[in-house]
Amino acid sequence: MTFSSGRGATRRVVVAFLVIAALLAGAKATTPAAAATAKKGPTSVAYVEVNRNSMLNVGKYTLAEGGANVFDVAVIFAANINYDATKKSAYLYFNENVQRVLDNAATEIRPLQAKGIKVMLSVLGNHEGAGFANFPSKEAASAFAKQLSDTVGKYGLDGIDFDDEYAEYGKNGTGQPNDSSFVYLVSALRDYMPDKLVSLYSIGPSADRLSYGGVDISSKFNYAWNPWYGSWQVPSIPLPKSNLSPAAVQIEATSPSTAADLARRTVGEGYGVYLTYDLDGSDQHDYISGFTKELYGSDAVYTP
């Protein structure tokens, strides 16, 4: 744009800025948070095994009453914490299916976020001895936290989920779980990404090591959930009920009656999260309606 001197030019500048401001205001009004239909009730979480299913399945379910998303959080399952025996350090690893989802964020992640669904990346042990609970130093834990934070930033994700399974601590000469490691890791990650989500799949040595050196990391988590599907177990972390999921459901593998009972109990006992695992690409609206009627008072609708 070319500007000339004089009052006319000043008016053109003002008009130009007003137009730009209006455009920005319009863009803000259509952000995912504003576009998402509000609903009352617990936050629903869906883990997706991307080795065999598409993340887009999470966005195919809405409530018959009001049209809100059934699921509020979608979790990519899963990246791994691997071990480099040469460098003697842990590193973040993506198999080809996780890498495909991340590389195709425009078509695999952004459509969910445009609906108002948060997309997180779960990180899991990989049978190599590296885990969240055995970093040998604060610096090593911080370095891995930086890898996690960089990944969230690079691919436009909404947060990180910790799942301390399958590490096989001690393998490849790695250390056994220590009390400081997970505290250092989560503290560093929260410093790197203060406004993103961090969740705890409440299992493994890390889940039992949330305090060290006068630092308790419990409040650094947005959510924590029960890892045992088909059961009710309150995670042993001092978070408000609104941030906890004692219910855990594996879609189809958990009986419909149990899934509904767990949803009813979630609402009845005042908990704020309901966890599901293994959403696939088939039409599951009948099964899902069993728990959405208890959580939100509405059937679920499937839109391919």
MARMAR-827523 format. One record per residue: residue number from 1; residue in one letter; x, y, z of N, C-alpha, C in turn. Coordinates in pm, whole numbers. Atoms other than C-alpha are relative to their C-alpha. Example, Ala and Ser with C-alpha at 12.3 -4.5 7.8 and 13.67 -1.06 7.14 Angstrom:
{atom 1; "A"; {89; -119; 0}; {1230; -450; 780}; {90; 120; 0}},
{atom 2; "S"; {-82; -119; -6}; {1367; -106; 714}; {-77; 109; 73}},
//
This chain:
{atom 1; "M"; {85; -118; 0}; {0; 0; 0}; {89; 124; 0}},
{atom 2; "T"; {-79; -123; 9}; {134; 349; -96}; {-76; 112; 67}},
{atom 3; "F"; {63; -112; -69}; {62; 652; 124}; {60; 130; -49}},
{atom 4; "S"; {-47; -135; 34}; {82; 1023; 20}; {-23; 89; 121}},
{atom 5; "S"; {15; -93; -113}; {101; 1325; 250}; {-136; 67; -5}},
{atom 6; "G"; {125; -76; -1}; {-199; 1536; 356}; {-109; -69; 79}},
{atom 7; "R"; {109; 52; -81}; {-529; 1494; 540}; {-72; -116; -66}},
{atom 8; "G"; {67; 110; 70}; {-678; 1275; 269}; {72; -130; 23}},
{atom 9; "A"; {-79; 120; -26}; {-393; 1032; 316}; {-23; -50; 141}},
{atom 10; "T"; {25; 41; -139}; {-452; 1034; 691}; {-131; -73; 12}},
{atom 11; "R"; {130; 67; -4}; {-818; 949; 639}; {9; -139; -59}},
{atom 12; "R"; {-12; 132; 63}; {-719; 662; 407}; {70; -97; 94}},
{atom 13; "V"; {-70; 85; -96}; {-480; 531; 670}; {-97; -47; 108}},
{atom 14; "V"; {96; 35; -105}; {-753; 544; 935}; {-100; -102; -50}},
{atom 15; "V"; {96; 95; 58}; {-1001; 368; 706}; {64; -137; -16}},
{atom 16; "A"; {-69; 128; 20}; {-744; 103; 623}; {13; -75; 131}},
{atom 17; "F"; {-15; 66; -130}; {-679; 35; 987}; {-133; -47; 55}},
{atom 18; "L"; {133; 41; -43}; {-1052; 22; 1062}; {-44; -127; -71}},
{atom 19; "V"; {34; 121; 77}; {-1100; -234; 785}; {75; -120; 53}},
{atom 20; "I"; {-81; 110; -52}; {-813; -444; 915}; {-53; -44; 136}},
{atom 21; "A"; {52; 33; -133}; {-953; -425; 1269}; {-129; -79; -11}},
{atom 22; "A"; {127; 72; 18}; {-1294; -535; 1146}; {24; -143; -45}},
{atom 23; "L"; {-31; 135; 48}; {-1142; -829; 962}; {53; -86; 113}},
{atom 24; "L"; {-54; 76; -113}; {-947; -933; 1270}; {-109; -35; 99}},
{atom 25; "A"; {110; 29; -92}; {-1258; -907; 1484}; {-86; -113; -53}},
{atom 26; "G"; {77; 109; 59}; {-1443; -1128; 1238}; {70; -131; 13}},
{atom 27; "A"; {-77; 124; -14}; {-1163; -1380; 1246}; {-7; -52; 141}},
{atom 28; "K"; {5; 43; -140}; {-1167; -1383; 1624}; {-134; -63; 33}},
{atom 29; "A"; {133; 52; -30}; {-1540; -1446; 1628}; {-21; -141; -50}},
{atom 30; "T"; {18; 134; 55}; {-1494; -1766; 1429}; {111; -95; 43}},
{atom 31; "T"; {-101; 92; -52}; {-1212; -1919; 1632}; {-68; -125; 52}},
{atom 32; "P"; {61; 124; -45}; {-1267; -2282; 1738}; {-75; 11; 131}},
{atom 33; "A"; {66; -10; -129}; {-1352; -2189; 2097}; {-137; 66; -14}},
{atom 34; "A"; {127; -68; 18}; {-1625; -1952; 1977}; {-96; -83; -83}},
{atom 35; "A"; {85; 76; 90}; {-1750; -2189; 1709}; {-59; -123; 66}},
{atom 36; "A"; {47; 122; -64}; {-1789; -2488; 1941}; {-131; 26; 74}},
{atom 37; "T"; {127; -9; -72}; {-2141; -2546; 2072}; {23; -41; 144}},
{atom 38; "A"; {-21; 27; -142}; {-2142; -2531; 2449}; {-90; -113; 48}},
{atom 39; "K"; {82; 103; -63}; {-2268; -2819; 2661}; {31; -2; 148}},
{atom 40; "K"; {-20; 12; -143}; {-2308; -2885; 3031}; {27; -145; 33}},
{atom 41; "G"; {-32; 136; -38}; {-2149; -3188; 3186}; {149; -24; -4}},
{atom 42; "P"; {-142; 33; -5}; {-1816; -3367; 3220}; {71; 15; -134}},
{atom 43; "T"; {-86; 1; 118}; {-1529; -3334; 2973}; {17; -144; -46}},
{atom 44; "S"; {-15; 135; 55}; {-1524; -3639; 2745}; {130; -10; -78}},
{atom 45; "V"; {-132; 20; 61}; {-1188; -3776; 2633}; {-2; -126; -85}},
{atom 46; "A"; {-9; 116; 88}; {-1121; -4012; 2343}; {144; -25; -42}},
{atom 47; "Y"; {-129; 46; 51}; {-792; -4196; 2294}; {-23; -70; -133}},
{atom 48; "V"; {11; 64; 132}; {-738; -4302; 1932}; {130; -72; -31}},
{atom 49; "E"; {-115; 80; 44}; {-503; -4583; 1831}; {25; 30; -147}},
{atom 50; "V"; {-19; -45; 138}; {-366; -4416; 1519}; {72; -102; -87}},
{atom 51; "N"; {-55; 107; 83}; {-191; -4735; 1409}; {-108; -64; -86}},
{atom 52; "R"; {107; 64; 76}; {-532; -4848; 1290}; {-124; 87; -20}},
{atom 53; "N"; {120; -84; 10}; {-779; -4559; 1320}; {36; 146; -24}},
{atom 54; "S"; {-20; -140; 32}; {-820; -4198; 1211}; {-41; 89; 116}},
{atom 55; "M"; {37; -99; -101}; {-821; -3905; 1453}; {-132; 67; -35}},
{atom 56; "L"; {121; -70; 42}; {-1107; -3760; 1249}; {-127; -64; 53}},
{atom 57; "N"; {118; 67; -55}; {-1344; -4018; 1398}; {-54; 71; 123}},
{atom 58; "V"; {41; -68; -123}; {-1350; -3812; 1718}; {-101; 111; -30}},
{atom 59; "G"; {87; -112; 33}; {-1524; -3526; 1540}; {-130; -39; -66}},
{atom 60; "K"; {121; 45; 69}; {-1801; -3738; 1392}; {-121; -18; 91}},
{atom 61; "Y"; {109; 21; -95}; {-2012; -3750; 1707}; {-43; 132; 64}},
{atom 62; "T"; {59; -117; -64}; {-2243; -3476; 1829}; {-119; -44; 83}},
{atom 63; "L"; {117; 29; -80}; {-2528; -3460; 2075}; {-126; 36; -77}},
{atom 64; "A"; {127; -25; 70}; {-2880; -3486; 1935}; {-66; 127; 52}},
{atom 65; "E"; {56; -120; -61}; {-2988; -3215; 2178}; {105; 110; 2}},
{atom 66; "G"; {-90; -116; 0}; {-2804; -2895; 2090}; {116; -8; -96}},
{atom 67; "G"; {-104; 13; 102}; {-2544; -3036; 1851}; {143; 17; 47}},
{atom 68; "A"; {-138; -14; -49}; {-2239; -3004; 2078}; {80; -126; -29}},
{atom 69; "N"; {-87; 115; 16}; {-1940; -3230; 2032}; {-20; -97; 116}},
{atom 70; "V"; {-1; 99; -107}; {-1960; -3556; 2226}; {134; 5; 71}},
{atom 71; "F"; {-135; 5; -56}; {-1582; -3553; 2276}; {63; 139; 0}},
{atom 72; "D"; {-63; -130; -17}; {-1393; -3252; 2404}; {151; -6; -19}},
{atom 73; "V"; {-145; 18; 10}; {-1039; -3393; 2401}; {28; -127; -80}},
{atom 74; "A"; {-44; 115; 79}; {-881; -3625; 2143}; {149; -22; 26}},
{atom 75; "V"; {-139; 31; -35}; {-557; -3803; 2232}; {60; -91; -106}},
{atom 76; "I"; {-74; 80; 97}; {-315; -3929; 1968}; {78; -106; 77}},
{atom 77; "F"; {-67; 109; -72}; {-199; -4270; 2090}; {81; -83; -99}},
{atom 78; "A"; {-79; -76; -97}; {93; -4281; 2099}; {139; 19; -56}},
{atom 79; "A"; {-144; -16; 21}; {440; -4137; 2064}; {72; -81; 107}},
{atom 80; "N"; {-78; 81; -95}; {722; -4307; 2257}; {118; 77; 56}},
{atom 81; "I"; {-129; -41; -55}; {1008; -4228; 2488}; {96; -117; -24}},
{atom 82; "N"; {-98; 102; 38}; {1299; -4424; 2338}; {136; 30; 62}},
{atom 83; "Y"; {-133; -16; -59}; {1659; -4473; 2444}; {108; -13; -105}},
{atom 84; "D"; {-118; 3; 88}; {1974; -4390; 2246}; {117; -53; 82}},
{atom 85; "A"; {-106; 63; -81}; {2235; -4632; 2383}; {135; 66; -22}},
{atom 86; "T"; {-128; -67; 28}; {2519; -4443; 2214}; {13; 130; 78}},
{atom 87; "K"; {-1; -128; -71}; {2429; -4105; 2360}; {-41; -15; 146}},
{atom 88; "K"; {49; 26; -136}; {2288; -4266; 2675}; {-103; 104; 44}},
{atom 89; "S"; {103; -99; -31}; {1984; -4043; 2663}; {-134; -41; -62}},
{atom 90; "A"; {134; 24; 52}; {1611; -4056; 2607}; {-32; 97; -112}},
{atom 91; "Y"; {44; -91; 106}; {1450; -3912; 2297}; {-143; -33; -39}},
{atom 92; "L"; {139; 14; 42}; {1100; -3863; 2159}; {-5; -65; -137}},
{atom 93; "Y"; {6; 78; 124}; {1007; -4111; 1888}; {-144; -9; -50}},
{atom 94; "F"; {130; 17; 63}; {717; -4127; 1643}; {7; -117; -97}},
{atom 95; "N"; {6; 103; 103}; {629; -4444; 1456}; {-62; 61; -126}},
{atom 96; "E"; {42; -57; 127}; {519; -4404; 1096}; {-143; 51; 3}},
{atom 97; "N"; {140; -43; -5}; {151; -4372; 1186}; {-18; 128; 79}},
{atom 98; "V"; {4; -125; -76}; {199; -4107; 1452}; {62; 112; -83}},
{atom 99; "Q"; {-65; -101; 83}; {438; -3923; 1220}; {-93; 45; -113}},
{atom 100; "R"; {95; -35; 107}; {175; -3937; 944}; {-106; 98; 51}},
{atom 101; "V"; {100; -91; -57}; {-85; -3775; 1170}; {59; 139; 20}},
{atom 102; "L"; {-62; -130; -27}; {156; -3501; 1273}; {35; 74; -129}},
{atom 103; "D"; {-37; -64; 127}; {282; -3436; 920}; {-122; 50; -76}},
{atom 104; "N"; {125; -38; 67}; {-79; -3412; 802}; {-94; 71; 97}},
{atom 105; "A"; {81; -71; -100}; {-195; -3186; 1084}; {-113; 80; -63}},
{atom 106; "A"; {103; -82; 65}; {-388; -2973; 836}; {-128; -78; -26}},
{atom 107; "T"; {118; 82; 29}; {-621; -3264; 759}; {-36; -97; 112}},
{atom 108; "E"; {24; 98; -106}; {-589; -3483; 1071}; {-27; 66; 136}},
{atom 109; "I"; {9; -66; -131}; {-573; -3231; 1358}; {-82; 128; -6}},
{atom 110; "R"; {70; -128; 8}; {-697; -2889; 1246}; {-151; -13; -12}},
{atom 111; "P"; {146; 10; 5}; {-1048; -3011; 1154}; {-63; -25; 137}},
{atom 112; "L"; {51; 21; -135}; {-1093; -3131; 1513}; {7; 128; 81}},
{atom 113; "Q"; {-16; -125; -74}; {-957; -2810; 1659}; {-99; 105; -48}},
{atom 114; "A"; {98; -95; 52}; {-1187; -2612; 1430}; {-139; -23; 59}},
{atom 115; "K"; {127; 33; -66}; {-1478; -2791; 1599}; {4; 32; 150}},
{atom 116; "G"; {-14; -29; -142}; {-1343; -2689; 1941}; {54; -115; 81}},
{atom 117; "I"; {-54; 118; -67}; {-1187; -3027; 2023}; {151; 18; 19}},
{atom 118; "K"; {-144; -8; -28}; {-845; -3019; 2192}; {67; -130; -44}},
{atom 119; "V"; {-73; 118; 47}; {-585; -3255; 2046}; {133; -9; 74}},
{atom 120; "M"; {-121; 22; -79}; {-315; -3397; 2273}; {79; -118; -56}},
{atom 121; "L"; {-87; 110; 40}; {-23; -3630; 2213}; {36; -81; 125}},
{atom 122; "S"; {-39; 87; -109}; {20; -3927; 2446}; {141; -52; -25}},
{atom 123; "V"; {-137; 51; 10}; {376; -4042; 2519}; {12; -121; 91}},
{atom 124; "L"; {3; 133; -61}; {442; -4404; 2615}; {138; -63; -5}},
{atom 125; "G"; {-125; 75; 4}; {738; -4625; 2705}; {5; -95; -119}},
{atom 126; "N"; {-13; 82; 121}; {877; -4848; 2431}; {98; -116; 19}},
{atom 127; "H"; {-78; 121; -28}; {1055; -5144; 2598}; {151; 18; -17}},
{atom 128; "E"; {-142; -26; 20}; {1397; -4976; 2577}; {72; 45; 126}},
{atom 129; "G"; {-60; -42; -126}; {1457; -4883; 2941}; {-18; 146; 34}},
{atom 130; "A"; {23; -143; -24}; {1381; -4513; 2901}; {-142; 22; 48}},
{atom 131; "G"; {132; -32; -52}; {1094; -4378; 3105}; {1; 137; 63}},
{atom 132; "F"; {10; -132; -60}; {969; -4063; 3271}; {60; 3; 141}},
{atom 133; "A"; {-42; 6; -140}; {1091; -4183; 3611}; {148; -32; 20}},
{atom 134; "N"; {-141; 35; -21}; {1459; -4256; 3545}; {99; 90; -73}},
{atom 135; "F"; {-100; -93; 51}; {1621; -3946; 3401}; {111; 13; 104}},
{atom 136; "P"; {-110; -2; -96}; {1968; -3933; 3556}; {29; 137; 60}},
{atom 137; "S"; {-28; -134; -50}; {1966; -3557; 3609}; {-115; 93; -36}},
{atom 138; "K"; {99; -103; 30}; {1751; -3246; 3610}; {16; 49; -143}},
{atom 139; "E"; {-28; -48; 137}; {1920; -3138; 3284}; {-55; -97; -104}},
{atom 140; "A"; {51; 100; 94}; {1827; -3465; 3112}; {-151; 4; -7}},
{atom 141; "A"; {146; -10; -2}; {1465; -3434; 3222}; {-46; 124; -74}},
{atom 142; "S"; {36; -125; 66}; {1452; -3074; 3102}; {19; -10; -152}},
{atom 143; "A"; {-25; 17; 144}; {1600; -3172; 2764}; {-114; -76; -67}},
{atom 144; "F"; {112; 74; 58}; {1323; -3425; 2709}; {-128; 84; 3}},
{atom 145; "A"; {115; -90; -6}; {1062; -3174; 2824}; {3; 99; -117}},
{atom 146; "K"; {-13; -93; 113}; {1197; -2937; 2558}; {-40; -68; -130}},
{atom 147; "Q"; {44; 74; 119}; {1148; -3206; 2292}; {-152; -7; -7}},
{atom 148; "L"; {147; 6; -4}; {787; -3243; 2403}; {-61; 135; -35}},
{atom 149; "S"; {52; -134; 25}; {725; -2870; 2406}; {20; 42; -144}},
{atom 150; "D"; {-27; -35; 141}; {888; -2823; 2065}; {-97; -72; -93}},
{atom 151; "T"; {95; 76; 82}; {663; -3094; 1923}; {-139; 62; 5}},
{atom 152; "V"; {130; -65; -14}; {351; -2929; 2061}; {-4; 128; -83}},
{atom 153; "G"; {-5; -123; 76}; {460; -2600; 1907}; {7; -23; -150}},
{atom 154; "K"; {-20; 25; 143}; {571; -2741; 1573}; {-127; -47; -69}},
{atom 155; "Y"; {116; 59; 65}; {252; -2934; 1505}; {-133; 61; 47}},
{atom 156; "G"; {121; -69; -41}; {5; -2702; 1675}; {-91; -84; 88}},
{atom 157; "L"; {78; 84; -89}; {-105; -2948; 1942}; {-45; 78; 123}},
{atom 158; "D"; {54; -66; -119}; {-293; -2865; 2261}; {59; -51; 130}},
{atom 159; "G"; {-62; 45; -124}; {-86; -3063; 2508}; {60; -138; -8}},
{atom 160; "I"; {-71; 127; -13}; {93; -3376; 2628}; {-67; -85; 109}},
{atom 161; "D"; {52; 97; -95}; {-37; -3687; 2803}; {112; -98; 35}},
{atom 162; "F"; {-104; 92; -46}; {199; -3903; 3014}; {-60; -137; 35}},
{atom 163; "D"; {45; 137; -25}; {150; -4282; 3013}; {124; -85; 31}},
{atom 164; "D"; {-124; 68; -41}; {424; -4458; 3213}; {-19; -152; 1}},
{atom 165; "E"; {7; 145; 19}; {387; -4810; 3075}; {110; -44; -97}},
{atom 166; "Y"; {-89; 65; 97}; {622; -5046; 2890}; {139; 60; -9}},
{atom 167; "A"; {-135; -56; 2}; {940; -4859; 2980}; {105; -110; 17}},
{atom 168; "E"; {-96; 104; -37}; {1111; -5173; 3116}; {126; 62; 60}},
{atom 169; "Y"; {-109; -67; -70}; {1323; -4972; 3354}; {115; -96; 31}},
{atom 170; "G"; {-119; 81; -21}; {1679; -5104; 3380}; {54; -65; -125}},
{atom 171; "K"; {-44; 60; 126}; {1694; -5241; 3027}; {102; 91; -67}},
{atom 172; "N"; {-106; -75; 71}; {1995; -5132; 2815}; {87; 81; 96}},
{atom 173; "G"; {-86; -69; -96}; {2178; -5030; 3130}; {-60; 127; 57}},
{atom 174; "T"; {65; -119; -54}; {1923; -4762; 3218}; {-25; -15; 150}},
{atom 175; "G"; {23; 3; -143}; {1847; -4670; 3576}; {-140; -43; 39}},
{atom 176; "Q"; {131; 28; -57}; {1561; -4775; 3798}; {-71; 132; 30}},
{atom 177; "P"; {71; -124; -32}; {1289; -4522; 3882}; {57; 71; 122}},
{atom 178; "N"; {-46; -82; -112}; {1402; -4238; 4106}; {-107; 102; 36}},
{atom 179; "D"; {104; -89; -50}; {1206; -3983; 4305}; {-2; 137; -67}},
{atom 180; "S"; {-9; -136; 52}; {1324; -3669; 4127}; {-42; 13; -147}},
{atom 181; "S"; {8; -7; 146}; {1290; -3754; 3757}; {-130; 60; -52}},
{atom 182; "F"; {128; -45; 55}; {919; -3705; 3693}; {-33; 141; 47}},
{atom 183; "V"; {20; -136; -51}; {905; -3396; 3912}; {77; 100; -85}},
{atom 184; "Y"; {-80; -87; 86}; {1187; -3240; 3711}; {-63; 12; -139}},
{atom 185; "L"; {55; 2; 136}; {1025; -3342; 3381}; {-126; 84; -11}},
{atom 186; "V"; {128; -72; 9}; {676; -3209; 3448}; {18; 147; 34}},
{atom 187; "S"; {-26; -140; -34}; {806; -2892; 3612}; {59; 75; -120}},
{atom 188; "A"; {-61; -64; 118}; {1022; -2816; 3307}; {-101; 15; -113}},
{atom 189; "L"; {99; -6; 108}; {741; -2898; 3065}; {-100; 112; 26}},
{atom 190; "R"; {96; -106; -31}; {501; -2667; 3246}; {64; 137; -17}},
{atom 191; "D"; {-70; -126; 24}; {762; -2391; 3233}; {7; 30; -149}},
{atom 192; "Y"; {-11; -18; 145}; {804; -2445; 2859}; {-135; 31; -64}},
{atom 193; "M"; {133; -21; 60}; {430; -2450; 2787}; {-105; 22; 108}},
{atom 194; "P"; {88; -29; -113}; {238; -2279; 3067}; {-148; -1; -32}},
{atom 195; "D"; {141; -12; 35}; {-86; -2250; 2873}; {-55; -122; -75}},
{atom 196; "K"; {46; 120; 67}; {-110; -2599; 2724}; {-50; -103; 102}},
{atom 197; "L"; {52; 106; -87}; {-275; -2913; 2862}; {109; -102; 32}},
{atom 198; "V"; {-86; 110; -42}; {-82; -3174; 3059}; {-88; -97; 78}},
{atom 199; "S"; {85; 98; -67}; {-254; -3497; 3164}; {81; -122; 43}},
{atom 200; "L"; {-67; 117; -57}; {-162; -3807; 3361}; {-90; -121; -11}},
{atom 201; "Y"; {60; 133; 2}; {-266; -4158; 3270}; {58; -68; 124}},
{atom 202; "S"; {-50; 24; -135}; {-239; -4261; 3632}; {45; -145; 21}},
{atom 203; "I"; {-54; 135; -8}; {-19; -4570; 3612}; {152; 7; 0}},
{atom 204; "G"; {-145; 11; 7}; {342; -4678; 3657}; {71; 76; 111}},
{atom 205; "P"; {-80; -64; -105}; {627; -4550; 3876}; {-17; 152; 7}},
{atom 206; "S"; {12; -146; 0}; {577; -4189; 3768}; {-121; 47; 79}},
{atom 207; "A"; {123; -40; -68}; {224; -4175; 3905}; {14; -3; 151}},
{atom 208; "D"; {-25; 8; -145}; {362; -4260; 4250}; {110; 93; 46}},
{atom 209; "R"; {-114; -87; -33}; {638; -3999; 4238}; {-30; 143; -47}},
{atom 210; "L"; {45; -133; 39}; {468; -3660; 4221}; {57; 110; 89}},
{atom 211; "S"; {-55; -99; -91}; {666; -3487; 4495}; {147; -29; 26}},
{atom 212; "Y"; {-143; 17; -27}; {1037; -3427; 4547}; {60; 136; 39}},
{atom 213; "G"; {-72; -121; -38}; {1253; -3171; 4725}; {-89; 117; 34}},
{atom 214; "G"; {92; -106; -36}; {956; -2976; 4851}; {-88; 48; -115}},
{atom 215; "V"; {82; -36; 116}; {799; -2954; 4503}; {-102; -111; -26}},
{atom 216; "D"; {107; 93; 35}; {462; -3121; 4438}; {-57; 43; -134}},
{atom 217; "I"; {41; -36; 137}; {366; -3133; 4069}; {-147; -27; -27}},
{atom 218; "S"; {141; 36; 23}; {3; -3240; 4119}; {-76; 112; -69}},
{atom 219; "S"; {76; -112; 54}; {-131; -2893; 4043}; {44; 39; -141}},
{atom 220; "K"; {-47; -30; 135}; {68; -2880; 3718}; {-76; -78; -107}},
{atom 221; "F"; {80; 78; 94}; {-170; -3134; 3560}; {-138; 61; -15}},
{atom 222; "N"; {138; -40; 24}; {-495; -3035; 3397}; {-97; -113; 28}},
{atom 223; "Y"; {86; 116; -17}; {-634; -3387; 3411}; {81; -120; 47}},
{atom 224; "A"; {-56; 133; -30}; {-567; -3731; 3555}; {-115; -99; -10}},
{atom 225; "W"; {106; 98; 17}; {-756; -4049; 3478}; {42; -142; 36}},
{atom 226; "N"; {-12; 141; -32}; {-805; -4410; 3577}; {44; -77; -125}},
{atom 227; "P"; {-47; 73; 118}; {-611; -4645; 3342}; {-65; -137; -19}},
{atom 228; "W"; {54; 137; 4}; {-818; -4959; 3410}; {-140; 2; -60}},
{atom 229; "Y"; {125; -9; 74}; {-1093; -4990; 3151}; {-107; -93; 57}},
{atom 230; "G"; {112; 74; -53}; {-1433; -5105; 3263}; {-12; 7; 150}},
{atom 231; "S"; {-1; -8; -147}; {-1367; -4997; 3622}; {-15; 143; 47}},
{atom 232; "W"; {7; -130; -67}; {-1405; -4712; 3868}; {114; 7; 100}},
{atom 233; "Q"; {-112; -18; -92}; {-1091; -4590; 4042}; {43; 145; -2}},
{atom 234; "V"; {-37; -141; -7}; {-1021; -4238; 4160}; {152; 12; -2}},
{atom 235; "P"; {-147; -18; 4}; {-665; -4134; 4058}; {50; 60; 130}},
{atom 236; "S"; {-55; -44; -128}; {-447; -4081; 4363}; {88; 123; -19}},
{atom 237; "I"; {-68; -127; 20}; {-354; -3722; 4285}; {-93; 108; 51}},
{atom 238; "P"; {88; -100; -60}; {-484; -3420; 4477}; {-41; 111; -96}},
{atom 239; "L"; {60; -97; 90}; {-670; -3248; 4195}; {-148; 12; 34}},
{atom 240; "P"; {144; -12; -21}; {-1025; -3113; 4213}; {-75; -110; -76}},
{atom 241; "K"; {82; 101; 68}; {-1299; -3359; 4116}; {-25; 36; -147}},
{atom 242; "S"; {28; -46; 137}; {-1359; -3149; 3804}; {111; -38; -97}},
{atom 243; "N"; {-114; 34; 85}; {-1016; -3257; 3673}; {31; -149; -3}},
{atom 244; "L"; {-28; 143; -14}; {-1042; -3629; 3746}; {-103; -86; -71}},
{atom 245; "S"; {89; 101; 57}; {-1185; -3929; 3563}; {22; -134; 70}},
{atom 246; "P"; {-6; 133; -61}; {-1242; -4228; 3792}; {-54; -108; -94}},
{atom 247; "A"; {57; 94; 97}; {-1433; -4390; 3503}; {93; -16; -118}},
{atom 248; "A"; {-81; 28; 119}; {-1248; -4557; 3217}; {-73; -105; -83}},
{atom 249; "V"; {81; 85; 87}; {-1420; -4718; 2920}; {76; -33; -128}},
{atom 250; "Q"; {-51; 39; 131}; {-1284; -4915; 2625}; {-121; -26; -88}},
{atom 251; "I"; {121; 6; 83}; {-1542; -4866; 2354}; {-18; -138; -61}},
{atom 252; "E"; {44; 135; 38}; {-1721; -5192; 2275}; {52; -108; 95}},
{atom 253; "A"; {-54; 102; -89}; {-1489; -5398; 2499}; {-62; 10; 139}},
{atom 254; "T"; {76; -20; -123}; {-1652; -5245; 2808}; {-147; -13; -34}},
{atom 255; "S"; {141; 23; 32}; {-2015; -5355; 2818}; {-76; 132; 0}},
{atom 256; "P"; {79; -123; 3}; {-2273; -5087; 2731}; {-60; 35; 136}},
{atom 257; "S"; {60; -28; -130}; {-2436; -5125; 3071}; {103; 55; 98}},
{atom 258; "T"; {-106; -51; -88}; {-2104; -5074; 3251}; {38; 142; -39}},
{atom 259; "A"; {-33; -135; 46}; {-2022; -4771; 3036}; {-104; 100; 47}},
{atom 260; "A"; {107; -88; -46}; {-2360; -4621; 3122}; {4; 18; 151}},
{atom 261; "D"; {-8; -8; -147}; {-2324; -4704; 3492}; {114; 92; 44}},
{atom 262; "L"; {-114; -84; -33}; {-1980; -4540; 3503}; {-28; 148; -29}},
{atom 263; "A"; {37; -138; 32}; {-2119; -4229; 3334}; {-97; 54; 104}},
{atom 264; "R"; {97; -42; -101}; {-2407; -4215; 3580}; {71; 31; 132}},
{atom 265; "R"; {-74; -21; -124}; {-2166; -4245; 3870}; {88; 125; -9}},
{atom 266; "T"; {-81; -120; 21}; {-1940; -3975; 3722}; {-80; 126; 34}},
{atom 267; "V"; {86; -116; -25}; {-2226; -3727; 3727}; {-48; 2; 144}},
{atom 268; "G"; {55; 8; -134}; {-2372; -3848; 4054}; {98; 36; 110}},
{atom 269; "E"; {-101; -28; -102}; {-2046; -3816; 4245}; {79; 127; -29}},
{atom 270; "G"; {-55; -133; 23}; {-1953; -3483; 4089}; {137; 5; -65}},
{atom 271; "Y"; {-129; -3; 70}; {-1649; -3578; 3878}; {-16; 66; -137}},
{atom 272; "G"; {10; -86; 117}; {-1564; -3369; 3575}; {56; -53; -129}},
{atom 273; "V"; {-61; 56; 121}; {-1402; -3604; 3324}; {-49; -144; -19}},
{atom 274; "Y"; {41; 136; 34}; {-1510; -3924; 3145}; {90; -49; -112}},
{atom 275; "L"; {-104; 46; 91}; {-1239; -4126; 2969}; {-44; -119; -84}},
{atom 276; "T"; {25; 113; 88}; {-1280; -4349; 2666}; {126; -32; -80}},
{atom 277; "Y"; {-117; 48; 73}; {-1028; -4553; 2469}; {-45; -80; -121}},
{atom 278; "D"; {13; 86; 119}; {-1007; -4707; 2121}; {-124; 29; -83}},
{atom 279; "L"; {105; -37; 94}; {-1263; -4513; 1921}; {44; -36; -141}},
{atom 280; "D"; {-36; 41; 136}; {-1265; -4668; 1574}; {-84; 74; -104}},
{atom 281; "G"; {67; -70; 108}; {-1412; -4572; 1238}; {-141; -46; -29}},
{atom 282; "S"; {136; 46; 23}; {-1739; -4761; 1260}; {-100; 88; 74}},
{atom 283; "D"; {106; -79; -64}; {-2071; -4609; 1362}; {-29; -57; 138}},
{atom 284; "Q"; {15; 45; -139}; {-2072; -4641; 1741}; {-103; 84; 75}},
{atom 285; "H"; {86; -95; -69}; {-2353; -4398; 1814}; {-95; -66; 100}},
{atom 286; "D"; {87; 68; -97}; {-2574; -4657; 1985}; {74; -23; 131}},
{atom 287; "Y"; {-81; 24; -120}; {-2296; -4754; 2226}; {28; 132; 72}},
{atom 288; "I"; {-36; -129; -59}; {-2190; -4393; 2281}; {-121; 69; 62}},
{atom 289; "S"; {122; -59; -56}; {-2551; -4283; 2337}; {-28; -52; 141}},
{atom 290; "G"; {21; 58; -132}; {-2558; -4517; 2635}; {63; 82; 110}},
{atom 291; "F"; {-62; -83; -105}; {-2314; -4294; 2821}; {-28; 148; -17}},
{atom 292; "T"; {31; -143; 13}; {-2400; -3956; 2667}; {-136; 35; 62}},
{atom 293; "K"; {129; -27; -66}; {-2757; -3988; 2796}; {19; 22; 150}},
{atom 294; "E"; {-28; -17; -143}; {-2613; -4019; 3146}; {83; 126; 26}},
{atom 295; "L"; {-88; -115; -19}; {-2349; -3748; 3101}; {-68; 132; -35}},
{atom 296; "Y"; {51; -125; 56}; {-2547; -3492; 2901}; {-150; 1; -25}},
{atom 297; "G"; {145; 5; 22}; {-2910; -3607; 2883}; {-39; -2; -146}},
{atom 298; "S"; {27; 1; 143}; {-2890; -3665; 2509}; {62; -121; -67}},
{atom 299; "D"; {-58; 102; 86}; {-2836; -3936; 2252}; {115; 61; -80}},
{atom 300; "A"; {-106; -43; 90}; {-2531; -3920; 2027}; {-41; -22; -145}},
{atom 301; "V"; {26; 8; 143}; {-2550; -3864; 1653}; {133; -21; -72}},
{atom 302; "Y"; {-120; 26; 79}; {-2294; -4004; 1408}; {-15; 58; -139}},
{atom 303; "T"; {0; -58; 134}; {-2211; -3809; 1094}; {127; -42; -72}},
{atom 304; "P"; {-121; 49; 69}; {-1973; -3991; 855}; {79; 113; -67}},
//
